[in-house]
């Protein structure tokens, strides 16, 4: 879900954890009932436009309603980048049980760095998945 971000006595927003989020059909129905033409208008367009919305609308609507439960996202999963300096440590920690999920987000890199990252990722995951 999301974490409420509080600074002193002031609520400042929600933290986006970049981890998987579960939704229900009833949540989508609630949002579509509040914004009747949303689904139809988006379905008509072949490509995304500035008028489209993403699943984040559903997420923030649910959070605004208070329809969530506190979760320790650090125990659920890790969000990391493919930066070569931290890649091996991050994957090793995730494999050793630090988290149930690992989200690896790529970063800009040249062809040589991308090749090094791919080799590291394959080497680290091979014992886990025997692949």
Residue pairs with C-beta under 8 A, 6 or more apart in sequence:
1 21
1 59
1 62
1 63
1 68
1 69
1 71
2 14
2 15
2 16
2 17
2 59
2 63
2 68
3 14
3 15
3 17
3 70
3 73
4 11
4 13
4 14
4 15
5 11
5 12
5 13
5 14
5 15
6 12
14 60
14 63
17 73
17 77
17 79
18 79
18 103
18 105
19 73
19 76
19 77
19 79
19 101
19 103
20 77
20 101
20 103
21 55
21 59
23 55
23 58
23 59
23 62
27 58
27 61
27 62
27 67
28 58
30 61
31 38
31 57
31 58
31 61
32 38
32 39
34 61
38 53
41 51
42 51
42 52
42 53
45 51
45 52
62 68
74 99
75 99
75 100
76 99
76 100
76 101
77 99
77 100
77 101
77 102
77 103
78 90
78 93
78 94
78 98
78 99
78 101
78 102
78 103
79 103
79 105
80 86
80 87
80 90
80 91
80 94
80 102
80 103
80 104
80 105
81 87
81 104
81 105
81 106
81 107
82 104
82 105
82 106
82 107
82 109
82 117
82 121
83 107
84 109
84 113
84 116
84 117
84 120
87 117
87 120
87 121
88 120
88 124
90 102
91 102
91 104
91 120
91 121
91 124
91 125
92 124
93 99
94 102
95 124
95 125
95 128
104 121
109 117
125 131
